[in-house]
Amino acid sequence: MSTNVVHDIENHRYEIYLDEERVGLMDYTLNPGEIHLVHTEVNPEHQGKNLAAILLRESLSDIRERGTEKVVPVCSYTVRYMEKHQETQDLLLNPIEEAIAQCRWYKKN
């Protein structure tokens, strides 16, 4: 099975596909110079396959390549991903500690 991440600009989301099936998405909102990553989900039958991480990795890569917005992680999964992957933190508008403090569902292991 192959994965593909697609940027759906019209609907403000990134989608991940396994072959031809959409199995997950990440919604965002835009403010001038900012992209707020607000929700990430993977279909329950496809959880545990690292798809959310692939979705985030590819989405953040696209955001980096565009270079027009700073990231504001709102989604708890995104906050956790960016905390663990320090190489993504240069994309942040504010320090990761601020995102952690504001994240309602964040759980530290």
RAGI-V627706 format. One record per residue. RES is the residue in three letters. PHI is phi in whole degrees, 0 to 359 (NA if undefined). PSI is psi in whole degrees, -180 to 180 (none if undefined). NEAR is the number of other ideal C-beta (glycine too) atoms within 8 Angstrom. Layout:
BEGIN
RES:PHI:PSI:NEAR
RES:PHI:PSI:NEAR
END
This chain:
BEGIN
MET:NA:137:4
SER:249:148:5
THR:255:150:9
ASN:214:130:6
VAL:254:129:13
VAL:239:135:8
HIS:269:112:7
ASP:265:87:9
ILE:299:-42:5
GLU:301:-39:4
ASN:260:8:5
HIS:53:59:9
ARG:202:158:9
TYR:252:141:14
GLU:236:145:10
ILE:245:135:17
TYR:243:140:12
LEU:256:114:10
ASP:54:-115:6
GLU:258:-2:3
GLU:263:126:6
ARG:286:123:7
VAL:241:-4:10
GLY:189:169:14
LEU:202:162:12
MET:226:117:15
ASP:271:150:10
TYR:217:162:11
THR:237:157:8
LEU:243:139:9
ASN:234:162:6
PRO:306:118:4
GLY:75:7:6
GLU:226:146:11
ILE:234:119:11
HIS:261:113:10
LEU:273:104:15
VAL:258:-21:8
HIS:201:132:9
THR:232:135:14
GLU:212:151:8
VAL:231:137:13
ASN:308:136:8
PRO:307:-37:5
GLU:289:-10:4
HIS:245:8:11
GLN:290:155:8
GLY:85:10:4
LYS:250:13:6
ASN:69:17:6
LEU:290:-37:14
ALA:297:-40:12
ALA:295:-41:8
ILE:296:-43:11
LEU:301:-47:16
LEU:295:-46:13
ARG:304:-49:9
GLU:288:-37:11
SER:295:-47:13
LEU:295:-34:12
SER:297:-42:8
ASP:294:-42:11
ILE:298:-42:11
ARG:298:-45:8
GLU:298:-42:6
ARG:294:-41:7
GLY:66:23:4
THR:253:-13:4
GLU:226:152:9
LYS:263:147:9
VAL:272:135:14
VAL:241:102:12
PRO:280:124:11
VAL:251:-41:10
CYS:297:134:11
SER:299:-36:10
TYR:296:-42:9
THR:295:-42:13
VAL:302:-48:15
ARG:297:-44:9
TYR:300:-47:12
MET:289:-29:16
GLU:294:-43:9
LYS:286:-28:6
HIS:251:81:9
GLN:302:-25:5
GLU:295:-12:5
THR:266:-12:11
GLN:290:-17:10
ASP:292:-16:5
LEU:281:-15:10
LEU:288:142:14
LEU:290:-42:6
ASN:234:164:6
PRO:301:150:7
ILE:301:-32:10
GLU:300:-34:6
GLU:291:-41:8
ALA:296:-41:15
ILE:298:-46:11
ALA:298:-33:6
GLN:269:-9:6
CYS:281:117:11
ARG:294:-34:5
TRP:251:12:5
TYR:292:133:9
LYS:232:125:5
LYS:269:130:4
ASN:274:none:2
END
